[in-house]
Amino acid sequence: MADIYKNEMFALTNTGVNLLYTAPSDARALVKGVQVTNGGANAVVTLSTNNTTTSYDTAIHTLESNTHTTLLDSPMVLIESETLSIQSNTANVISGIVSILEISRN
């Protein structure tokens, strides 16, 4: 069994739902943090998870201009094939990084 630490960086160029991460089919993932920066106008950011049948909003934050925040108060567990997505109501102002620990079952 291997543990893999990784970062997934993102910059949102649209107002649609943007896939940030998918847990591998043979691993669980511990999302340690999601940090976002708003480099422009006020924006509402929604973080959501999906278990292939249902989507859940896990965090919704309003970010003032030129600020940053952490979207998770505590680590989140994603099981096999679950996804993590983010959406902003303003394009081209939100960027950030997701910190993840993947725990392989092999």
C-alpha positions in Angstrom: 0.0 0.0 0.0 1.5 3.4 -1.1 0.7 6.9 0.1 1.1 9.6 -2.5 1.0 13.3 -1.6 0.0 15.6 -4.4 -1.2 19.1 -5.2 -3.7 20.0 -7.9 -3.5 23.6 -9.1 -6.3 25.4 -10.9 -7.3 28.7 -12.5 -11.0 29.0 -13.4 -11.5 30.5 -16.8 -15.3 30.1 -16.9 -18.4 30.0 -14.7 -19.2 26.4 -15.3 -18.4 23.4 -13.0 -14.7 22.6 -13.2 -13.5 19.2 -12.2 -10.5 19.5 -9.9 -9.8 15.9 -8.9 -11.1 12.3 -9.2 -10.1 9.7 -6.7 -8.4 6.7 -8.4 -10.5 3.5 -8.7 -8.0 1.7 -6.5 -7.5 4.3 -3.8 -9.1 6.6 -1.2 -8.1 10.2 -1.1 -7.8 12.6 1.9 -8.3 16.2 0.7 -6.3 18.1 3.3 -7.2 21.6 2.0 -8.5 23.7 -0.8 -7.0 27.2 -0.9 -8.5 29.8 -3.3 -7.5 33.3 -4.3 -9.8 35.9 -5.8 -7.7 38.2 -8.0 -10.5 40.3 -9.2 -14.2 41.2 -8.6 -16.3 39.8 -5.8 -17.1 36.1 -6.4 -19.1 33.3 -5.0 -17.2 30.0 -5.0 -18.9 26.6 -4.6 -17.0 23.4 -3.9 -18.8 20.1 -4.5 -18.3 16.4 -4.4 -19.9 13.7 -6.6 -20.3 10.0 -5.9 -21.3 9.3 -9.5 -25.0 9.5 -8.7 -25.4 12.6 -6.5 -23.6 15.9 -6.2 -23.2 17.5 -2.8 -22.2 21.2 -2.2 -19.5 20.9 0.5 -18.5 24.6 0.8 -19.9 27.9 -0.5 -17.9 31.0 0.1 -18.2 34.6 -0.9 -14.8 36.1 -1.7 -14.2 39.8 -1.7 -11.9 41.3 -4.3 -8.2 40.4 -3.9 -8.6 38.0 -1.0 -7.9 34.4 -0.3 -9.4 31.7 1.9 -9.4 28.0 2.7 -12.6 26.3 1.6 -12.5 23.3 4.0 -12.6 23.5 7.8 -11.3 19.9 8.1 -10.0 17.1 5.8 -12.5 15.5 3.5 -12.4 11.8 2.5 -13.1 10.8 -1.1 -13.7 7.1 -1.8 -12.9 5.3 -5.1 -14.0 7.3 -8.2 -15.6 10.2 -6.3 -14.9 13.7 -7.7 -14.2 17.1 -6.4 -15.3 20.1 -8.4 -15.4 23.9 -8.1 -17.5 26.7 -9.6 -17.4 30.4 -9.5 -20.0 33.0 -10.6 -17.2 35.1 -12.0 -14.7 33.9 -14.7 -11.0 34.5 -14.8 -10.5 35.7 -11.2 -10.3 32.5 -9.1 -7.2 30.3 -8.8 -6.0 27.9 -6.1 -4.5 24.6 -5.0 -5.9 21.4 -3.6 -3.7 19.3 -1.3 -4.4 15.6 -1.4 -3.1 12.4 0.2 -3.9 9.3 -1.9 -4.0 6.0 -0.1 -3.7 3.1 -2.5 -5.4 -0.2 -1.7 -2.8 -2.2 -3.6 
